[in-house]
Amino acid sequence: MNLFIPNRSTYMPTFVPRSIIFVVILVLSSFIAIAVASAEALINPESISLPKGYKIEAVVKNLSVPTTAIFDNEDLLVAESGFANTAAPRIVRISSKGEVSIVASEGLRGPVTGLLMFENKLYVSHRGKVSIVGNDGKLQDIVTGLPSEGDHQNNNIVKGPDGKIYMGQGTTTNSGVVGIDNFANDWLQDSPKAHDVPCVDITLQGINYETENPLTKEDDMVTTGAYKAFGIPSEALETIKGNEKCSGSILRFNPDGTGLEMYAWGMRNPYGLEFDSNGHLWSTFHGADVRGSRDIFDDPDYLVEVKKDAWYGWPDYFDGESVEAGRFNALGEPAPQTLWTKHPPLTEAYLTIDPHEAANGLDFSPGGKFGYKGDAFVAMFGTFTPITTGINIKPVGFRVARVNLKNREVVDFASNKVIGPSYLNRQGGFNRPSDVVFGPDDSLYVVDWGAAVATEKGIELVPGTGLVWRIYKDDQKALRPNGAIAVPVKAEPKDERRTLIRNVAESYKMLSSQIFLLVVLPIIAILVTLYFFKKAIPPVVKEIKHETKVVKKIVKKNVKKARSKRK
């Protein structure tokens, strides 16, 4: 008999007790005004904290949602991702003299997430493909058909000591099941047949999930199984065939695109990828989110030393434990169950990082003037409440971390003095660090994604707010003493841009986490103290459950609203 989880129509988990929600309402309008006013990037290096002996400067500005960068000799190549159709995807070259030119744009499928110079050829990883960029800017596709139409995509690419190219491939979904969150994330309606693909044959438990169906005009429900397209249930003991073009994996192939094979798997979204000086491959990947049909709570981010044929746990093991361990249960949601009947041996991560820091690109210090030889530097993109976390009163990320691989210690290296992204705190520091790369001048370059704002459509990205920062020793000269090089902005028309999340209600919830931190947190502490004195814990739990139902109704309302537009 098939198993199913009923009435899973929520996108996000529980909200907050009504006893404090009025405070959020009072300050929400002013806070939204601050966020919307942050569309123009501020630049203030003094707002970023650094170790003694280091300085930071902005060297490139006006980029649109940049994701990654590499060096071609002394020239810097930056990928403008084209994420959410904010601006046309491009590869931009900034010469050592500060001259700006466009290397490629036509034919790129956003998001562009990886660049590689290999044997005097420029390789680009973009949605569903890896291509070689010709001298004329035209693309030659060498790998196609990758499972990249969902939440995540094919990511960074690096050259290995064996002469092959290695690439991270993200998963289609949060935790193995296509759900209503993928409609809210704005891809289910375009790719209704997309689903995760295993690297080897797997056998399913037959667990299915019932949700609202936002793809039809009718007010109906659908049942969806793991590794299935939306609305298609799975069968108990059903075998899903593996494929080398698989979700949540590290793939490798020859420089001409032949010989594609799975190298390792079980990583939800392996974004950062790099070989160290000893030829060992390392990857960062993001833990699962509190969203969708199968919520996973408190899953950390990871840094792993990638071993051939190793399996790192996704979608059934997190932080070294089965998903059925109680620690991963989200409040007010069904406890997650394992999707497979059997699992390969688990390879544990080298270390874990705070949940939802979003550990992105990484690079290893070559030493020299910069110091810290052999340490890993990781761009921490930062929490994106509530898209990944639900309610989060402790935002993390928005920094560059240094990882001592000898003692497995993770410490701040560069971080905002005021917590949160610059477009919210208005201090002019980091927005969302997406990648790091060491340059030929022994400096660390940080790619900064840019700003997001709340609009009537939802959460939108802002073209022209991305940056590249340079961190250097204080005995070196500034590279751009007269200000950062400005890249011409090529934004898409506003009505053609897409959202990170579709509806205003969810936008309010995203901003609410910042309100918690800045305004409501002290009030919460007082209220909690009063509750304890009054022995009112049961009523609080009851209130939280009530607000969960309220959030579900909001989501259902938005689904019906989407249906009505199709009529």
C-alpha positions as CSV (number, residue, x, y, z in Angstrom):
1,M,0.0,0.0,0.0
2,N,1.2,3.5,-0.8
3,L,1.7,6.0,1.9
4,F,0.7,9.6,1.7
5,I,1.0,12.7,3.8
6,P,-2.4,14.6,3.6
7,N,-3.1,18.3,3.3
8,R,0.4,19.5,2.6
9,S,-0.6,22.8,1.0
10,T,1.8,25.0,2.9
11,Y,4.9,26.7,1.4
12,M,6.4,28.0,4.6
13,P,6.2,26.7,8.2
14,T,4.7,28.3,11.3
15,F,4.5,32.0,11.9
16,V,4.5,33.9,15.2
17,P,2.0,34.1,18.2
18,R,-0.7,36.7,17.8
19,S,0.6,38.3,21.0
20,I,3.5,39.8,19.2
21,I,2.2,40.1,15.6
22,F,0.7,43.6,16.2
23,V,4.3,44.9,16.8
24,V,5.3,43.5,13.4
25,I,2.4,45.2,11.7
26,L,3.3,48.6,13.3
27,V,6.8,48.6,12.0
28,L,6.4,46.7,8.8
29,S,5.4,49.6,6.5
30,S,8.5,51.7,7.5
31,F,10.8,48.7,7.2
32,I,9.5,47.9,3.7
33,A,10.2,51.5,2.8
34,I,13.8,51.1,3.9
35,A,14.1,47.9,1.8
36,V,12.7,49.5,-1.3
37,A,14.9,52.5,-0.9
38,S,17.9,50.2,-0.9
39,A,17.7,49.6,-4.7
40,E,20.9,51.7,-5.3
41,A,24.0,49.9,-4.0
42,L,25.9,51.7,-1.2
43,I,29.7,51.3,-1.0
44,N,31.3,51.9,2.3
45,P,34.4,49.7,3.0
46,E,34.6,51.0,6.6
47,S,31.4,49.0,7.4
48,I,33.2,45.7,6.9
49,S,35.2,44.2,9.7
50,L,38.6,42.7,8.8
51,P,41.6,41.2,10.7
52,K,44.3,43.7,11.5
53,G,46.7,44.3,8.6
54,Y,44.0,43.9,5.8
55,K,42.0,46.4,3.8
56,I,39.1,46.2,1.5
57,E,38.0,48.2,-1.6
58,A,35.2,47.9,-4.2
59,V,36.9,47.4,-7.6
60,V,33.9,46.7,-9.9
61,K,30.3,48.0,-9.5
62,N,26.9,48.1,-11.3
63,L,26.9,44.4,-11.9
64,S,23.6,42.5,-12.2
65,V,23.3,39.5,-10.0
66,P,26.9,38.3,-10.4
67,T,27.6,34.8,-9.2
68,T,31.2,33.9,-9.9
69,A,34.6,35.2,-11.2
70,I,37.9,33.9,-12.4
71,F,41.2,35.4,-13.7
72,D,42.5,35.1,-17.2
73,N,46.0,36.2,-16.6
74,E,45.5,39.7,-15.1
75,D,42.0,40.2,-16.5
76,L,39.0,39.6,-14.3
77,L,36.1,37.7,-15.8
78,V,32.7,38.0,-14.0
79,A,29.5,36.1,-14.7
80,E,26.3,38.2,-14.5
81,S,24.0,35.3,-13.9
82,G,20.7,36.4,-15.5
83,F,19.0,34.9,-12.4
84,A,15.2,35.5,-12.3
85,N,15.5,37.3,-15.7
86,T,16.7,40.4,-13.8
87,A,19.2,41.3,-16.5
88,A,20.6,39.5,-19.5
89,P,23.2,36.9,-18.6
90,R,26.6,38.0,-19.6
91,I,30.3,37.3,-19.2
92,V,32.1,40.6,-18.5
93,R,35.9,41.1,-18.8
94,I,37.5,43.9,-16.8
95,S,41.1,44.3,-17.9
96,S,44.0,45.2,-15.6
97,K,43.7,48.7,-17.1
98,G,40.1,49.0,-16.1
99,E,38.6,48.5,-19.5
100,V,35.2,46.8,-19.7
101,S,34.1,44.4,-22.5
102,I,31.4,41.8,-23.0
103,V,32.9,38.4,-23.7
104,A,29.6,36.5,-24.3
105,S,25.8,37.0,-23.8
106,E,23.8,35.5,-26.7
107,G,22.9,31.9,-26.1
108,L,23.6,31.9,-22.4
109,R,20.8,30.4,-20.3
110,G,20.5,32.0,-16.8
111,P,21.7,31.5,-14.3
112,V,25.3,31.4,-15.3
113,T,27.1,29.9,-12.3
114,G,30.6,28.7,-13.4
115,L,33.6,29.9,-15.4
116,L,36.8,28.1,-16.2
117,M,39.9,28.9,-18.3
118,F,41.4,25.6,-19.5
119,E,43.9,25.0,-22.3
120,N,43.3,28.6,-23.4
121,K,39.6,28.1,-23.8
122,L,36.8,29.7,-21.8
123,Y,34.2,27.2,-20.4
124,V,30.9,28.4,-19.0
125,S,28.4,26.5,-16.8
126,H,24.9,27.8,-17.4
127,R,21.4,26.3,-16.9
128,G,21.4,22.8,-18.2
129,K,24.6,23.1,-20.2
130,V,28.4,23.5,-20.3
131,S,29.7,25.4,-23.3
132,I,33.0,26.7,-24.8
133,V,33.0,30.4,-25.6
134,G,34.6,31.2,-28.9
135,N,36.7,34.2,-29.7
136,D,33.6,35.7,-31.4
137,G,31.5,35.1,-28.3
138,K,29.5,32.3,-29.8
139,L,28.9,29.2,-27.7
140,Q,29.7,25.5,-28.5
141,D,27.7,23.3,-26.2
142,I,29.7,20.3,-25.0
143,V,27.4,19.0,-22.2
144,T,23.6,19.3,-22.4
145,G,20.5,17.9,-20.8
146,L,21.5,18.4,-17.2
147,P,18.7,18.3,-14.6
148,S,18.7,22.1,-14.0
149,E,15.1,23.3,-14.5
150,G,14.2,23.4,-10.8
151,D,15.4,24.9,-7.5
152,H,19.1,24.4,-8.3
153,Q,21.3,24.0,-11.4
154,N,24.7,23.0,-12.6
155,N,27.2,25.1,-10.7
156,N,30.9,25.8,-10.6
157,I,33.4,24.1,-12.9
158,V,37.1,23.4,-12.1
159,K,39.9,21.6,-13.8
160,G,41.3,18.5,-12.1
161,P,44.9,17.2,-11.9
162,D,43.7,14.3,-14.1
163,G,43.0,16.7,-17.0
164,K,39.2,16.3,-16.6
165,I,36.6,19.0,-15.8
166,Y,34.6,18.7,-12.5
167,M,31.2,20.3,-11.9
168,G,28.7,20.6,-9.1
169,Q,25.1,19.7,-10.0
170,G,22.3,20.8,-7.7
171,T,19.0,19.0,-7.0
172,T,15.7,19.9,-8.6
173,T,13.9,20.1,-5.3
174,N,14.5,20.9,-1.6
175,S,14.3,17.4,-0.3
176,G,13.3,15.0,-3.1
177,V,9.6,15.9,-3.7
178,V,8.2,18.4,-6.1
179,G,5.6,20.5,-4.2
180,I,3.8,23.8,-4.1
181,D,6.9,25.6,-2.9
182,N,8.2,25.1,-6.5
183,F,5.2,26.9,-7.8
184,A,6.0,29.8,-5.4
185,N,9.6,29.6,-6.6
186,D,8.3,30.3,-10.1
187,W,9.5,27.2,-12.0
188,L,6.8,24.5,-11.6
189,Q,4.4,26.2,-14.0
190,D,7.2,26.3,-16.7
191,S,8.7,22.8,-16.1
192,P,5.8,20.7,-14.7
193,K,7.7,17.5,-15.7
194,A,10.9,18.3,-13.8
195,H,11.9,16.1,-10.9
196,D,15.1,14.8,-9.2
197,V,17.2,12.1,-10.9
198,P,19.2,9.6,-8.9
199,C,22.8,8.7,-9.9
200,V,22.2,5.0,-9.4
201,D,19.1,2.8,-9.2
202,I,17.2,3.3,-6.0
203,T,14.1,1.7,-4.5
204,L,11.4,3.9,-3.0
205,Q,9.3,3.4,0.1
206,G,6.3,4.6,-1.8
207,I,5.7,7.7,0.5
208,N,3.5,10.2,-1.3
209,Y,2.4,13.8,-0.4
210,E,-0.9,15.5,-1.0
211,T,-1.0,19.2,-1.9
212,E,-3.1,21.8,-3.6
213,N,-2.7,21.9,-7.4
214,P,-1.9,25.5,-8.6
215,L,-1.5,24.3,-12.2
216,T,-5.2,23.9,-12.9
217,K,-8.3,26.1,-12.8
218,E,-10.1,23.6,-10.6
219,D,-9.9,23.6,-6.8
220,D,-8.3,20.2,-6.7
221,M,-5.6,18.3,-4.9
222,V,-2.8,16.1,-6.2
223,T,-0.6,13.4,-4.9
224,T,3.2,13.4,-5.6
225,G,5.9,10.9,-4.9
226,A,9.6,11.3,-4.6
227,Y,11.6,11.5,-7.8
228,K,8.4,12.0,-9.7
229,A,6.9,14.9,-11.6
230,F,4.3,17.0,-9.8
231,G,1.0,15.1,-9.4
232,I,2.5,11.6,-10.1
233,P,2.5,9.3,-7.1
234,S,5.1,6.6,-6.4
235,E,4.6,2.9,-5.7
236,A,5.9,1.0,-2.8
237,L,9.2,-0.8,-3.7
238,E,9.3,1.0,-7.1
239,T,12.7,1.2,-8.7
240,I,13.9,4.5,-10.1
241,K,16.6,4.1,-12.7
242,G,19.9,6.0,-12.2
243,N,21.4,8.3,-14.7
244,E,24.9,9.9,-15.0
245,K,23.2,13.3,-15.4
246,C,21.9,13.1,-11.9
247,S,20.7,15.5,-9.1
248,G,22.9,16.5,-6.2
249,S,26.2,15.3,-7.5
250,I,29.7,16.1,-8.6
251,L,30.1,15.2,-12.3
252,R,33.3,15.0,-14.4
253,F,33.9,14.9,-18.1
254,N,36.7,15.3,-20.7
255,P,37.5,18.8,-22.0
256,D,35.5,18.1,-25.2
257,G,32.4,17.0,-23.1
258,T,32.7,13.3,-23.6
259,G,33.0,10.7,-20.9
260,L,30.5,12.3,-18.5
261,E,30.3,10.4,-15.3
262,M,29.2,10.7,-11.7
263,Y,32.1,11.3,-9.3
264,A,30.2,11.7,-6.0
265,W,26.6,12.3,-5.0
266,G,24.2,12.9,-2.1
267,M,24.9,16.7,-2.0
268,R,21.8,18.9,-2.1
269,N,23.4,21.9,-3.9
270,P,27.2,21.6,-4.3
271,Y,28.0,25.2,-5.3
272,G,31.6,25.9,-4.3
273,L,34.1,23.5,-5.9
274,E,37.9,23.7,-5.9
275,F,41.1,21.6,-5.8
276,D,43.6,22.4,-3.1
277,S,47.4,22.5,-3.7
278,N,47.6,18.8,-2.9
279,G,45.2,17.8,-5.6
280,H,42.3,17.1,-3.2
281,L,38.8,18.1,-4.3
282,W,36.6,20.1,-1.9
283,S,33.0,21.3,-2.2
284,T,30.5,23.3,-0.2
285,F,26.9,22.5,-0.3
286,H,23.7,23.8,1.1
287,G,21.6,22.0,3.7
288,A,17.8,21.4,3.2
289,D,15.2,24.1,3.9
290,V,12.1,24.3,6.0
291,R,9.7,24.4,3.1
292,G,7.7,22.3,0.6
293,S,6.0,18.9,1.0
294,R,8.9,17.5,3.1
295,D,10.2,20.1,5.5
296,I,13.7,19.5,6.9
297,F,14.5,21.6,10.0
298,D,18.0,22.5,11.3
299,D,20.0,21.0,8.5
300,P,23.5,22.7,8.4
301,D,25.6,23.7,5.4
302,Y,28.6,21.5,4.6
303,L,32.2,21.5,3.6
304,V,33.3,18.1,2.2
305,E,36.4,16.6,0.9
306,V,35.0,14.9,-2.2
307,K,35.8,11.2,-2.5
308,K,35.2,9.2,-5.6
309,D,31.8,7.3,-5.5
310,A,31.1,8.7,-2.1
311,W,27.4,9.4,-1.0
312,Y,26.9,12.3,1.4
313,G,23.3,11.6,2.5
314,W,20.8,13.6,0.6
315,P,17.8,13.1,0.6
316,D,17.6,10.8,3.6
317,Y,20.6,11.6,5.8
318,F,21.5,15.0,7.2
319,D,24.4,15.9,9.4
320,G,25.4,12.3,9.7
321,E,21.9,11.1,10.9
322,S,18.8,9.7,9.4
323,V,16.1,12.2,8.6
324,E,13.8,10.2,11.0
325,A,15.9,11.5,13.9
326,G,13.6,13.9,15.7
327,R,16.0,16.8,15.4
328,F,14.9,17.5,11.8
329,N,11.2,17.8,12.6
330,A,9.7,21.2,11.7
331,L,7.2,22.6,14.2
332,G,3.6,21.8,13.3
333,E,4.6,19.7,10.2
334,P,4.6,15.9,9.7
335,A,7.9,14.3,10.7
336,P,9.9,13.5,7.6
337,Q,10.4,9.9,6.6
338,T,13.2,8.2,4.6
339,L,12.3,8.0,0.9
340,W,14.5,5.0,0.0
341,T,14.4,1.4,1.3
342,K,18.2,1.0,1.3
343,H,21.1,3.4,1.4
344,P,24.7,3.2,0.3
345,P,27.5,3.7,2.9
346,L,27.3,7.3,4.3
347,T,30.4,9.5,3.9
348,E,30.3,12.3,6.5
349,A,31.2,15.9,5.9
350,Y,34.6,17.3,6.8
351,L,32.8,20.0,8.8
352,T,29.4,21.7,9.1
353,I,28.4,25.3,9.1
354,D,25.4,27.1,10.6
355,P,22.1,26.2,8.9
356,H,21.2,28.5,6.1
357,E,24.5,30.5,6.0
358,A,24.4,29.4,2.3
359,A,28.1,28.4,1.9
360,N,28.8,29.3,-1.7
361,G,32.1,29.7,-3.6
362,L,35.5,28.8,-2.1
363,D,39.1,29.2,-2.8
364,F,42.4,28.3,-1.1
365,S,45.0,30.8,-0.1
366,P,48.2,30.4,-2.0
367,G,50.1,32.1,0.8
368,G,52.5,34.8,-0.3
369,K,51.7,38.3,0.8
370,F,48.2,37.4,1.8
371,G,49.1,34.7,4.3
372,Y,47.0,31.8,5.6
373,K,48.6,29.4,3.1
374,G,46.3,26.4,2.5
375,D,43.3,27.8,4.4
376,A,40.0,27.7,2.6
377,F,38.0,31.0,2.2
378,V,34.3,30.6,1.7
379,A,31.7,33.1,0.6
380,M,28.7,33.0,2.9
381,F,25.7,34.2,1.0
382,G,23.4,34.5,4.1
383,T,20.0,33.5,5.2
384,F,17.1,34.3,2.9
385,T,14.2,34.3,5.4
386,P,11.6,32.9,4.9
387,I,12.5,31.3,1.6
388,T,14.9,28.9,3.2
389,T,14.4,29.1,7.0
390,G,10.9,30.0,8.0
391,I,11.0,32.4,10.9
392,N,14.7,33.1,11.8
393,I,15.6,35.5,14.5
394,K,19.3,35.0,14.1
395,P,20.3,35.9,10.5
396,V,23.7,34.3,9.6
397,G,26.1,34.7,6.7
398,F,26.8,37.9,4.7
399,R,30.5,37.4,5.2
400,V,33.6,35.6,4.1
401,A,34.8,32.9,6.4
402,R,38.2,31.4,6.8
403,V,38.5,27.7,7.4
404,N,41.6,26.2,9.0
405,L,41.6,22.7,7.5
406,K,44.1,21.5,10.1
407,N,41.9,22.0,13.1
408,R,38.6,22.3,11.3
409,E,37.9,25.8,12.7
410,V,35.6,28.3,10.9
411,V,36.1,31.9,11.8
412,D,35.0,35.3,10.4
413,F,37.5,36.9,8.0
414,A,35.4,39.7,6.5
415,S,31.9,40.5,7.8
416,N,29.5,43.4,8.1
417,K,29.8,45.3,11.3
418,V,26.0,45.5,11.4
419,I,24.4,42.1,10.8
420,G,22.4,41.5,7.6
421,P,22.8,42.5,4.0
422,S,23.7,46.1,3.1
423,Y,20.4,46.6,1.2
424,L,18.6,46.2,4.6
425,N,21.1,47.6,7.1
426,R,22.1,50.5,4.7
427,Q,25.7,50.5,5.9
428,G,27.3,50.0,2.5
429,G,29.1,46.7,3.2
430,F,28.4,43.2,1.8
431,N,25.0,42.4,0.3
432,R,25.4,38.6,-0.4
433,P,28.9,37.2,-1.1
434,S,28.5,34.6,-3.8
435,D,32.1,33.6,-4.7
436,V,35.7,34.3,-3.8
437,V,38.9,33.9,-5.9
438,F,42.5,34.7,-5.3
439,G,44.1,37.0,-7.9
440,P,47.6,37.1,-9.4
441,D,48.3,40.1,-7.0
442,D,47.9,37.9,-3.9
443,S,44.6,39.5,-3.1
444,L,41.2,37.9,-2.4
445,Y,38.4,39.0,-4.7
446,V,34.8,38.7,-3.4
447,V,31.8,38.5,-5.8
448,D,28.8,40.2,-4.2
449,W,25.3,39.2,-5.6
450,G,23.6,42.6,-4.9
451,A,20.3,43.6,-3.5
452,A,16.7,42.2,-3.3
453,V,13.6,44.2,-2.5
454,A,10.0,43.6,-1.6
455,T,7.5,44.6,-4.3
456,E,3.8,44.1,-5.0
457,K,4.8,40.9,-6.9
458,G,7.1,39.5,-4.3
459,I,10.8,39.4,-3.7
460,E,12.7,40.8,-6.7
461,L,16.4,41.2,-7.4
462,V,17.8,44.6,-8.3
463,P,20.0,45.0,-11.5
464,G,23.1,47.0,-11.2
465,T,23.7,46.5,-7.4
466,G,26.3,43.7,-7.7
467,L,29.9,44.3,-6.8
468,V,33.4,42.8,-6.7
469,W,35.4,43.6,-3.6
470,R,39.2,43.2,-3.2
471,I,40.7,42.3,0.2
472,Y,44.5,43.0,0.4
473,K,47.3,43.6,2.8
474,D,47.7,47.1,4.1
475,D,51.2,47.4,2.7
476,Q,49.8,46.9,-0.8
477,K,48.3,49.7,-2.9
478,A,44.7,50.2,-3.6
479,L,43.8,48.9,-7.1
480,R,41.0,51.5,-7.7
481,P,41.8,54.5,-5.6
482,N,39.4,56.7,-7.6
483,G,36.5,54.3,-7.2
484,A,35.2,51.1,-8.6
485,I,35.0,50.4,-12.3
486,A,31.3,50.8,-13.5
487,V,29.9,48.2,-15.7
488,P,27.1,49.3,-18.1
489,V,23.8,47.9,-16.8
490,K,21.7,45.9,-19.2
491,A,18.5,45.2,-17.2
492,E,15.4,43.5,-18.6
493,P,12.1,45.4,-18.6
494,K,10.4,45.3,-15.2
495,D,7.4,43.4,-16.5
496,E,9.6,40.6,-17.8
497,R,11.6,40.1,-14.6
498,R,10.7,37.2,-12.3
499,T,10.5,36.9,-8.6
500,L,12.4,34.8,-6.0
501,I,9.0,34.2,-4.4
502,R,5.7,35.2,-5.8
503,N,3.4,36.8,-3.3
504,V,3.4,39.8,-1.0
505,A,2.4,37.8,2.1
506,E,5.7,35.8,1.8
507,S,7.6,39.1,1.2
508,Y,6.3,40.4,4.5
509,K,7.4,37.3,6.2
510,M,10.9,37.6,4.8
511,L,11.2,41.1,6.2
512,S,9.8,40.1,9.5
513,S,13.0,38.3,10.5
514,Q,14.9,41.5,10.3
515,I,12.2,43.2,12.4
516,F,12.5,40.5,15.0
517,L,16.2,41.1,15.3
518,L,16.0,44.9,15.4
519,V,12.7,45.6,17.2
520,V,10.7,42.6,18.4
521,L,13.4,40.4,20.0
522,P,13.6,42.3,23.3
523,I,9.8,42.3,23.5
524,I,9.7,38.5,22.8
525,A,12.2,38.0,25.7
526,I,9.9,40.0,28.1
527,L,6.8,38.1,26.9
528,V,8.4,34.7,27.2
529,T,9.4,35.6,30.8
530,L,5.8,36.6,31.6
531,Y,4.6,33.4,30.0
532,F,6.9,31.3,32.2
533,F,5.7,33.2,35.3
534,K,2.1,32.6,34.4
535,K,2.7,29.0,33.5
536,A,1.2,29.7,30.1
537,I,3.4,27.5,27.9
538,P,0.4,25.3,26.7
539,P,-1.5,28.4,25.5
540,V,1.5,29.6,23.6
541,V,1.9,26.3,21.8
542,K,-1.8,26.4,21.0
543,E,-1.4,29.9,19.6
544,I,1.5,28.9,17.4
545,K,-0.6,26.0,15.9
546,H,-3.4,28.5,15.3
547,E,-1.1,30.8,13.4
548,T,0.2,27.8,11.4
549,K,-3.4,27.3,10.1
550,V,-3.6,31.0,9.3
551,V,-0.4,30.8,7.1
552,K,-1.8,27.8,5.3
553,K,-5.0,29.8,4.5
554,I,-2.9,32.6,3.2
555,V,-1.0,30.2,0.9
556,K,-4.3,28.6,-0.2
557,K,-5.7,32.0,-1.0
558,N,-2.7,32.8,-3.2
559,V,-3.0,29.5,-5.0
560,K,-6.7,30.3,-5.8
561,K,-5.7,33.8,-6.9
562,A,-3.2,32.3,-9.3
563,R,-5.9,30.0,-10.7
564,S,-8.3,32.8,-11.2
565,K,-5.8,34.6,-13.4
566,R,-5.8,31.6,-15.7
567,K,-9.5,31.7,-16.2
